[in-house]
Amino acid sequence: MTEQQGDPRHLETLDRDLARFSNLETATSYVGRPMVGPGISLVFVVLAGLAAALFFGQTNNAMIVIVAACFGAYMALNIGANDVANNMGPAVGANALSMGGAIAIAIVFESAGALIAGGDVVSTIAKGIIAPESMGTAEIFIWAMMAALLSAALWVNLATWVGAPVSTTHSVVGGVMGAGIAAAGFAAVNWPTMGKIAASWVISPVLGGAVAALFLWLIKSRIIYREDKIAAARTWVPVLVGIMAGAFASYLALKGLKKIIKIDLPTALLIGAAIGALVWVTMIPVIRKQSEGLENRNKSLKVLFGIPLVVSAALLSFAHGANDVANAVGPLAAIVQASQSGNFTEAVSIPFWVMVIGAFGISFGLFLFGPKLIRMVGSQITKLNPMRAYCVALSAAITVIVASWLGLPVSSTHIAVGGVFGVGFFREWDAERRIRNARLTMPERPNYAPEERRRRKLVRRSHFMTIIAAWVITVPAAAILSATVFFLITLAMGSV
């Protein structure tokens, strides 16, 4: 060892240099971490394009389909990042599931729903928004669908970035409408259908919130506010789980299994009633055994709602994958059909390879970017526990059934988030009611000042206003963006 190497001052310098290197390595990892998600997403989008090249073959329109497949993959990633949070957020916010557990369950059930029961047939232009024949040629139709797909994906991406859960269905509808207007004028739009969709902006959250609040009132009045909470839970929790099982059985029969078997509403309700009654009877001894030894307090009740909440989140994910995967791959499938045969005026079946892109894209989007919106829905709007989150999940299934019965268009995103709002606002109302009653019976209790009452609000108003604003402008924003993209595409291709 040289004299310099043995010098303590040299060793101290070496330690400082190593410490700097360690800090640099840590900083580099933090700088690189935000790029991991976009990097993996880019790889997935490229792989989707390669899959399109492999399955579509070498034809004149191969490049168009490859680009459309990349757009579809990008849209699927954004659906996973934004939409799936509505199903998993309440369970995570209530601590019934960890973030990792929620993502794992959602990936499995979203993919299963998409691949087993997803997207049997979609209209050539999203649910009759635009008259197909108004497009004139297959080429114009393809550009319009590409513009709609890209603009919807960009809008959902922006909404995810600002932390607003929005309807991917409304985003696609707005994209299709904007591109259709740009291609064929305002007369091409089916305005009565657009009117129904606009009505769903109000119907979906109000109905979802009302149903969630109703069940929370039932739980509070029949279980939480009872003197013997455990005895009340042994009576009512099996009933509530039976209602949940029946509602989800009907929901999945109506919405989740369309590809496997067609079931009408009366038959779905009969199936739900039978399964609900069976589960109710089965759960009576289960809840009785599970409640043995529990203390007579609210915290003990959370244990009884944990498993039903996890099951409901999984079933919601299955139904979501079966229904909303078409938002990502429906326009892509229409482009594939128009590119292959030139036919764009009839309904289009979704090829399996296209469905795989949608299913995998939703899963990757959830895994890479989903936690932000899951936290927003689960814990940042209002505080959730298993009972409140259970009410939100149950309202999602029941509201869809009621809306189908009434023939009303609804958004699963608006229903789920509306359920969270409903639970939060009901808690505010119930807290105010109890304060008023306590003041009547005990005048000596302190009276909260207006500023203190505002501080004690149980729903964060900033998030409430942000989400409502995002809902209202989703269709027009996606439409304007789509029209702009359509003009840019046609200008670039020399069609205008």
C-alpha positions as CSV (number, residue, x, y, z in Angstrom):
1,M,0.0,0.0,0.0
2,T,1.4,3.4,-1.0
3,E,1.7,6.3,1.5
4,Q,-1.0,8.2,-0.3
5,Q,-3.4,5.2,-0.2
6,G,-2.8,4.9,3.5
7,D,-3.4,8.5,4.2
8,P,-6.6,8.9,6.3
9,R,-7.4,12.1,4.4
10,H,-7.3,10.1,1.2
11,L,-9.7,7.6,2.7
12,E,-12.1,10.4,3.8
13,T,-12.0,11.8,0.2
14,L,-12.7,8.3,-1.2
15,D,-15.7,7.9,1.2
16,R,-17.0,11.3,0.1
17,D,-16.6,10.4,-3.6
18,L,-18.3,7.0,-3.0
19,A,-21.1,8.8,-1.2
20,R,-21.5,11.2,-4.1
21,F,-21.6,8.3,-6.5
22,S,-24.3,6.6,-4.3
23,N,-26.3,9.8,-4.2
24,L,-25.9,10.2,-8.0
25,E,-27.1,6.6,-8.5
26,T,-30.2,7.3,-6.3
27,A,-30.9,10.5,-8.1
28,T,-30.6,8.8,-11.5
29,S,-33.0,6.0,-10.4
30,Y,-35.5,8.7,-9.4
31,V,-35.1,10.6,-12.6
32,G,-35.4,7.4,-14.7
33,R,-38.4,6.1,-12.8
34,P,-41.0,8.4,-14.4
35,M,-39.8,7.2,-17.8
36,V,-40.4,3.5,-17.0
37,G,-44.2,3.6,-17.6
38,P,-44.0,5.6,-20.9
39,G,-41.2,3.4,-22.0
40,I,-43.1,0.1,-21.4
41,S,-46.2,1.7,-23.0
42,L,-44.2,2.6,-26.1
43,V,-42.9,-0.9,-26.4
44,F,-46.5,-2.2,-26.1
45,V,-47.8,0.2,-28.8
46,V,-45.0,-0.9,-31.1
47,L,-45.8,-4.6,-30.4
48,A,-49.5,-3.9,-31.3
49,G,-48.3,-2.4,-34.6
50,L,-46.2,-5.5,-35.3
51,A,-49.1,-7.8,-34.4
52,A,-51.3,-5.9,-36.9
53,A,-48.6,-6.3,-39.6
54,L,-48.4,-10.0,-38.8
55,F,-52.2,-10.8,-38.8
56,F,-53.3,-8.3,-41.5
57,G,-50.7,-9.3,-44.0
58,Q,-49.0,-7.4,-46.9
59,T,-51.9,-5.5,-48.5
60,N,-52.3,-2.0,-49.8
61,N,-53.8,-0.8,-46.6
62,A,-51.5,-2.6,-44.2
63,M,-49.8,0.6,-43.0
64,I,-53.1,2.1,-42.2
65,V,-54.1,-0.8,-40.1
66,I,-50.7,-0.8,-38.3
67,V,-51.1,2.8,-37.4
68,A,-54.7,2.2,-36.3
69,A,-53.5,-0.7,-34.1
70,C,-51.0,1.6,-32.4
71,F,-53.8,4.1,-31.8
72,G,-56.0,1.4,-30.4
73,A,-53.3,0.2,-28.1
74,Y,-52.7,3.7,-26.9
75,M,-56.5,4.1,-26.2
76,A,-56.5,0.7,-24.3
77,L,-53.6,1.9,-22.1
78,N,-55.6,5.0,-21.2
79,I,-58.7,3.1,-20.4
80,G,-56.7,1.0,-18.0
81,A,-55.1,4.1,-16.4
82,N,-58.4,5.9,-16.0
83,D,-61.5,3.8,-16.1
84,V,-60.5,0.8,-14.1
85,A,-60.0,3.0,-11.0
86,N,-63.7,3.3,-10.6
87,N,-64.0,-0.4,-9.8
88,M,-60.9,-0.8,-7.6
89,G,-60.7,2.6,-6.0
90,P,-63.4,2.1,-3.3
91,A,-61.9,-1.3,-2.2
92,V,-58.4,0.2,-1.9
93,G,-59.7,3.3,-0.2
94,A,-61.5,1.2,2.4
95,N,-58.3,-0.8,3.0
96,A,-60.1,-4.0,1.9
97,L,-57.4,-4.5,-0.7
98,S,-53.8,-3.3,-1.1
99,M,-52.9,-1.4,-4.2
100,G,-50.9,-4.4,-5.5
101,G,-53.8,-6.8,-4.8
102,A,-56.3,-4.6,-6.5
103,I,-54.2,-4.3,-9.6
104,A,-53.6,-8.0,-9.7
105,I,-57.3,-8.8,-9.4
106,A,-58.3,-6.1,-11.9
107,I,-55.8,-7.4,-14.5
108,V,-57.1,-10.9,-14.2
109,F,-60.8,-10.1,-14.3
110,E,-60.6,-7.2,-16.8
111,S,-58.7,-9.5,-19.2
112,A,-61.1,-12.4,-18.6
113,G,-64.1,-10.1,-19.3
114,A,-62.6,-8.7,-22.4
115,L,-61.5,-12.0,-23.9
116,I,-64.4,-14.3,-22.8
117,A,-67.4,-12.0,-23.0
118,G,-66.1,-8.8,-24.6
119,G,-67.2,-6.8,-27.7
120,D,-69.3,-9.3,-29.6
121,V,-70.4,-6.8,-32.2
122,V,-70.0,-3.1,-32.5
123,S,-71.7,-0.6,-34.8
124,T,-69.6,0.7,-37.6
125,I,-69.8,4.2,-36.1
126,A,-70.1,4.0,-32.3
127,K,-73.7,3.3,-31.4
128,G,-75.4,5.2,-34.2
129,I,-73.8,8.6,-33.5
130,I,-73.1,9.2,-37.2
131,A,-74.9,7.8,-40.3
132,P,-72.3,5.6,-42.0
133,E,-73.4,6.4,-45.5
134,S,-72.8,10.1,-44.9
135,M,-69.0,9.4,-45.0
136,G,-69.1,8.8,-48.8
137,T,-66.1,6.6,-49.2
138,A,-64.2,3.9,-47.2
139,E,-61.1,6.1,-47.1
140,I,-62.9,9.1,-45.5
141,F,-64.5,6.6,-43.0
142,I,-61.1,5.2,-42.1
143,W,-59.6,8.7,-41.5
144,A,-62.6,9.6,-39.3
145,M,-62.3,6.5,-37.2
146,M,-58.5,7.0,-36.8
147,A,-59.2,10.7,-35.7
148,A,-61.9,9.5,-33.3
149,L,-59.6,6.9,-31.7
150,L,-56.6,9.2,-31.3
151,S,-58.6,12.1,-30.0
152,A,-60.4,10.0,-27.4
153,A,-57.1,8.5,-26.2
154,L,-55.5,12.0,-26.0
155,W,-58.5,13.3,-24.0
156,V,-58.5,10.4,-21.5
157,N,-54.7,10.7,-21.2
158,L,-55.2,14.4,-20.3
159,A,-57.9,13.6,-17.8
160,T,-55.8,11.0,-16.1
161,W,-52.9,13.5,-15.9
162,V,-55.1,16.1,-14.1
163,G,-56.6,13.4,-11.9
164,A,-60.2,13.3,-13.3
165,P,-62.0,10.0,-13.8
166,V,-64.0,10.5,-17.1
167,S,-66.2,8.3,-19.2
168,T,-64.2,6.6,-22.0
169,T,-67.4,5.8,-23.7
170,H,-68.3,9.5,-23.9
171,S,-64.8,10.2,-25.1
172,V,-65.2,7.8,-28.0
173,V,-68.6,9.2,-28.7
174,G,-67.3,12.7,-28.8
175,G,-64.4,11.7,-31.0
176,V,-66.8,10.0,-33.5
177,M,-69.1,12.9,-33.5
178,G,-66.4,15.5,-34.1
179,A,-64.8,13.5,-37.0
180,G,-68.2,12.8,-38.4
181,I,-69.1,16.5,-38.4
182,A,-65.8,17.4,-40.0
183,A,-66.3,14.7,-42.7
184,A,-70.0,15.1,-43.5
185,G,-71.4,18.1,-41.6
186,F,-73.8,18.6,-38.7
187,A,-76.7,16.8,-40.5
188,A,-74.8,13.5,-40.3
189,V,-75.1,13.5,-36.5
190,N,-77.9,11.5,-34.8
191,W,-78.9,14.3,-32.5
192,P,-81.6,12.4,-30.6
193,T,-79.0,9.8,-29.6
194,M,-76.6,12.6,-28.6
195,G,-79.4,14.1,-26.5
196,K,-79.7,10.8,-24.6
197,I,-76.0,10.7,-24.0
198,A,-76.1,14.3,-22.7
199,A,-78.9,13.2,-20.3
200,S,-76.7,10.4,-19.0
201,W,-74.3,13.1,-17.7
202,V,-76.9,13.9,-15.1
203,I,-78.8,10.5,-14.8
204,S,-75.7,8.3,-14.2
205,P,-74.2,10.1,-11.2
206,V,-77.5,11.1,-9.6
207,L,-78.9,7.6,-9.8
208,G,-75.6,6.0,-8.7
209,G,-75.3,8.4,-5.8
210,A,-78.9,7.9,-4.7
211,V,-78.7,4.1,-4.7
212,A,-75.4,4.2,-2.7
213,A,-76.8,6.7,-0.2
214,L,-79.9,4.5,0.2
215,F,-77.8,1.5,1.1
216,L,-75.6,3.5,3.5
217,W,-78.7,4.7,5.2
218,L,-79.9,1.1,5.5
219,I,-76.6,0.0,7.0
220,K,-76.5,2.9,9.5
221,S,-80.1,2.6,10.6
222,R,-80.2,-1.2,10.8
223,I,-76.7,-2.0,12.0
224,I,-74.4,0.9,13.0
225,Y,-76.9,2.8,15.2
226,R,-78.3,-0.3,16.9
227,E,-77.4,-1.0,20.5
228,D,-76.3,-4.6,19.8
229,K,-74.4,-4.0,16.5
230,I,-73.2,-7.6,16.2
231,A,-76.6,-9.1,16.5
232,A,-78.0,-6.7,14.0
233,A,-75.1,-7.5,11.6
234,R,-75.9,-11.2,11.9
235,T,-79.4,-10.5,10.6
236,W,-78.7,-7.9,8.0
237,V,-75.2,-8.6,6.5
238,P,-76.4,-11.9,4.9
239,V,-79.4,-10.0,3.4
240,L,-77.0,-7.3,2.0
241,V,-74.6,-9.9,0.6
242,G,-77.6,-11.8,-1.0
243,I,-78.7,-8.5,-2.6
244,M,-75.2,-7.9,-3.9
245,A,-75.0,-11.5,-5.3
246,G,-78.4,-11.2,-6.9
247,A,-77.6,-7.7,-8.4
248,F,-74.3,-8.8,-9.8
249,A,-75.8,-12.0,-11.2
250,S,-78.4,-10.0,-13.1
251,Y,-75.8,-7.4,-14.1
252,L,-73.4,-10.0,-15.5
253,A,-76.2,-11.8,-17.2
254,L,-77.3,-8.6,-18.9
255,K,-74.0,-6.9,-19.6
256,G,-71.1,-9.3,-19.1
257,L,-72.2,-12.5,-21.0
258,K,-73.7,-11.1,-24.2
259,K,-71.1,-12.8,-26.3
260,I,-71.8,-16.2,-24.8
261,I,-75.6,-16.1,-24.5
262,K,-78.3,-13.5,-25.0
263,I,-80.4,-12.9,-21.9
264,D,-83.4,-10.5,-21.7
265,L,-84.1,-8.4,-18.6
266,P,-86.8,-10.5,-17.0
267,T,-84.7,-13.6,-17.3
268,A,-81.7,-11.8,-15.9
269,L,-83.8,-10.6,-12.9
270,L,-85.0,-14.2,-12.2
271,I,-81.5,-15.5,-12.4
272,G,-80.4,-12.8,-9.9
273,A,-83.3,-13.5,-7.5
274,A,-82.5,-17.2,-7.4
275,I,-78.8,-16.7,-6.9
276,G,-79.4,-13.9,-4.3
277,A,-81.7,-16.1,-2.3
278,L,-79.2,-19.0,-2.4
279,V,-76.3,-16.7,-1.3
280,W,-78.4,-15.2,1.5
281,V,-79.2,-18.6,3.0
282,T,-75.6,-19.7,2.6
283,M,-74.2,-16.6,4.3
284,I,-76.3,-16.8,7.5
285,P,-74.1,-19.5,9.2
286,V,-70.9,-18.0,7.6
287,I,-71.6,-14.5,9.1
288,R,-72.7,-16.0,12.4
289,K,-69.4,-17.9,12.7
290,Q,-67.3,-14.9,11.4
291,S,-68.9,-12.6,14.0
292,E,-68.1,-14.8,17.0
293,G,-65.9,-12.9,19.5
294,L,-66.2,-9.5,17.8
295,E,-66.5,-6.5,20.0
296,N,-69.7,-4.5,19.9
297,R,-68.3,-1.5,17.9
298,N,-68.2,-0.1,14.4
299,K,-64.6,-1.2,13.7
300,S,-65.6,-4.9,14.2
301,L,-68.3,-4.5,11.4
302,K,-65.6,-3.8,8.8
303,V,-64.4,-7.4,9.0
304,L,-67.8,-8.7,7.8
305,F,-67.9,-6.5,4.7
306,G,-64.3,-7.1,3.6
307,I,-64.7,-10.3,1.5
308,P,-68.0,-9.2,-0.2
309,L,-66.3,-5.9,-1.2
310,V,-63.3,-7.7,-2.8
311,V,-65.7,-10.1,-4.7
312,S,-67.8,-7.1,-5.9
313,A,-64.7,-5.3,-7.2
314,A,-63.6,-8.4,-9.1
315,L,-67.1,-8.9,-10.7
316,L,-67.2,-5.2,-11.6
317,S,-63.8,-5.5,-13.3
318,F,-65.1,-8.6,-15.3
319,A,-68.2,-6.7,-16.5
320,H,-66.1,-3.6,-17.3
321,G,-63.7,-5.6,-19.4
322,A,-66.5,-7.2,-21.3
323,N,-68.2,-3.9,-22.0
324,D,-65.6,-1.1,-22.3
325,V,-62.9,-2.9,-24.2
326,A,-65.0,-2.0,-27.3
327,N,-64.2,1.6,-26.7
328,A,-60.5,0.8,-27.4
329,V,-60.9,-1.7,-30.2
330,G,-64.3,-1.0,-31.8
331,P,-63.0,1.8,-34.1
332,L,-59.9,-0.3,-34.8
333,A,-62.1,-3.3,-35.8
334,A,-64.1,-1.0,-38.1
335,I,-60.9,0.2,-39.7
336,V,-59.7,-3.4,-40.2
337,Q,-63.0,-4.3,-41.9
338,A,-63.1,-1.2,-44.1
339,S,-59.5,-1.8,-45.1
340,Q,-60.1,-5.4,-45.9
341,S,-63.4,-5.3,-47.8
342,G,-64.2,-1.6,-48.3
343,N,-67.5,-2.3,-46.4
344,F,-68.2,0.4,-43.7
345,T,-72.0,0.6,-43.5
346,E,-72.7,-2.7,-41.6
347,A,-71.9,-3.9,-38.1
348,V,-68.4,-5.2,-37.6
349,S,-67.2,-8.2,-35.6
350,I,-64.0,-7.7,-33.6
351,P,-61.1,-10.1,-34.6
352,F,-59.5,-12.0,-31.8
353,W,-56.1,-10.4,-32.2
354,V,-57.7,-6.9,-32.0
355,M,-59.5,-8.0,-28.8
356,V,-56.1,-9.2,-27.3
357,I,-54.6,-5.7,-28.0
358,G,-57.5,-4.2,-26.1
359,A,-57.3,-6.6,-23.1
360,F,-53.6,-6.4,-22.7
361,G,-53.6,-2.7,-23.2
362,I,-56.1,-2.2,-20.4
363,S,-54.0,-4.4,-18.1
364,F,-50.7,-2.6,-18.9
365,G,-52.4,0.8,-18.5
366,L,-53.8,-0.2,-15.1
367,F,-50.5,-1.6,-13.9
368,L,-48.4,1.3,-15.0
369,F,-50.6,4.3,-14.5
370,G,-53.7,3.2,-12.5
371,P,-52.7,3.9,-8.9
372,K,-53.1,7.7,-9.4
373,L,-56.8,7.5,-10.2
374,I,-57.4,4.6,-7.8
375,R,-56.2,6.8,-4.9
376,M,-58.3,9.7,-6.2
377,V,-61.5,7.7,-6.3
378,G,-60.7,5.6,-3.2
379,S,-59.5,8.2,-0.7
380,Q,-59.3,11.7,-2.0
381,I,-62.9,12.5,-2.7
382,T,-64.3,11.3,0.6
383,K,-63.1,8.9,3.3
384,L,-64.3,5.3,2.7
385,N,-64.5,2.2,4.9
386,P,-65.7,-1.3,3.9
387,M,-69.4,-0.5,4.5
388,R,-69.3,2.7,2.4
389,A,-67.3,1.2,-0.3
390,Y,-69.6,-1.8,-0.4
391,C,-72.5,0.6,-1.0
392,V,-70.7,2.2,-3.9
393,A,-70.0,-1.2,-5.5
394,L,-73.6,-2.4,-5.0
395,S,-75.0,0.9,-6.5
396,A,-73.0,0.3,-9.7
397,A,-74.6,-3.0,-10.4
398,I,-78.1,-2.0,-9.3
399,T,-78.0,1.3,-11.2
400,V,-77.1,-0.4,-14.5
401,I,-80.0,-2.8,-14.1
402,V,-82.5,0.0,-13.3
403,A,-81.2,2.0,-16.3
404,S,-81.6,-1.0,-18.6
405,W,-85.1,-1.5,-17.4
406,L,-86.0,2.2,-18.0
407,G,-84.1,2.3,-21.3
408,L,-81.8,5.1,-20.0
409,P,-78.2,5.5,-21.2
410,V,-75.7,5.5,-18.4
411,S,-71.9,5.7,-17.9
412,S,-70.2,3.2,-15.6
413,T,-67.6,5.8,-14.6
414,H,-70.3,8.4,-13.7
415,I,-72.2,5.7,-11.7
416,A,-69.2,4.6,-9.7
417,V,-67.9,8.1,-8.9
418,G,-71.5,9.3,-8.4
419,G,-71.8,6.5,-5.8
420,V,-68.7,7.9,-4.0
421,F,-70.2,11.4,-4.0
422,G,-73.6,10.0,-2.8
423,V,-71.9,8.3,0.1
424,G,-70.0,11.4,1.0
425,F,-72.9,13.8,0.8
426,F,-75.1,11.5,2.8
427,R,-72.5,11.4,5.5
428,E,-72.5,15.2,5.6
429,W,-76.3,15.3,5.8
430,D,-76.3,12.6,8.5
431,A,-73.6,14.4,10.5
432,E,-75.5,17.7,10.3
433,R,-78.8,16.0,11.3
434,R,-77.2,14.4,14.3
435,I,-75.6,17.7,15.4
436,R,-79.0,19.4,15.2
437,N,-80.7,16.6,17.2
438,A,-77.9,16.7,19.8
439,R,-78.3,20.4,20.2
440,L,-82.0,20.1,20.8
441,T,-81.6,17.4,23.4
442,M,-78.3,18.9,24.9
443,P,-78.3,22.7,24.5
444,E,-75.0,22.9,26.4
445,R,-73.1,21.2,23.5
446,P,-70.8,23.6,21.5
447,N,-72.3,25.2,18.3
448,Y,-69.9,25.1,15.4
449,A,-69.2,28.3,13.6
450,P,-69.9,28.5,9.8
451,E,-66.1,28.4,9.1
452,E,-65.7,25.3,11.2
453,R,-68.7,23.6,9.5
454,R,-67.1,24.3,6.1
455,R,-63.9,22.8,7.3
456,R,-65.7,19.7,8.5
457,K,-67.2,19.0,5.0
458,L,-66.8,15.3,4.2
459,V,-66.6,15.6,0.4
460,R,-63.6,17.6,-1.0
461,R,-65.2,20.4,-3.0
462,S,-62.2,21.0,-5.2
463,H,-62.2,17.4,-6.5
464,F,-66.0,17.5,-6.9
465,M,-65.9,20.6,-9.1
466,T,-62.9,19.3,-11.2
467,I,-64.6,16.0,-11.9
468,I,-68.0,17.5,-12.8
469,A,-66.3,20.0,-15.1
470,A,-64.4,17.1,-16.8
471,W,-67.6,15.2,-17.3
472,V,-69.4,18.1,-18.8
473,I,-66.7,19.0,-21.4
474,T,-65.7,15.4,-22.3
475,V,-67.9,15.0,-25.4
476,P,-67.4,18.6,-26.8
477,A,-63.6,18.5,-26.0
478,A,-63.1,15.1,-27.7
479,A,-65.3,16.3,-30.6
480,I,-63.2,19.4,-31.2
481,L,-60.0,17.5,-30.8
482,S,-61.2,14.8,-33.2
483,A,-62.3,17.3,-35.9
484,T,-58.9,19.0,-35.7
485,V,-57.1,15.6,-36.0
486,F,-59.3,14.6,-38.9
487,F,-58.5,17.8,-40.9
488,L,-54.8,17.3,-40.2
489,I,-54.9,13.7,-41.4
490,T,-56.9,14.5,-44.6
491,L,-54.6,17.5,-45.3
492,A,-51.5,15.3,-44.9
493,M,-53.0,12.6,-47.1
494,G,-54.0,15.1,-49.8
495,S,-57.7,14.3,-49.5
496,V,-58.8,17.8,-48.9
